[in-house]
């Protein structure tokens, strides 16, 4: 059984040549903040060579890879998804009560 999580909807990335990216570098963080795109593709001679993405998105990718690289975490995630699928859930209030919070 494979675990697949669609962490974001695939949106075509804006492509910039290296020359265009060099000219726009200082404005790229704001550009990414204003658009639904999660990253920019940087090309050289028409071929993708780099991706530029917001730091928070990069961190989320790294964290996801760390979780998916840990067999115990993957097992726990699969079990949690199965619990959700079967309706084995508790309310927030009940969880707090059980944890004594």
Buried (B, 14 or more C-beta within 10 A) or exposed (E): EEEEEEEEEEEEBBEBBEEBBEEEEEEBEEBBEEEEBBBBBBBEEEEEEEEBBBEEBBEBBEEEEEBEEEEEEEEEBEEEEEEEEEEEEEEEEEEEEEEEE
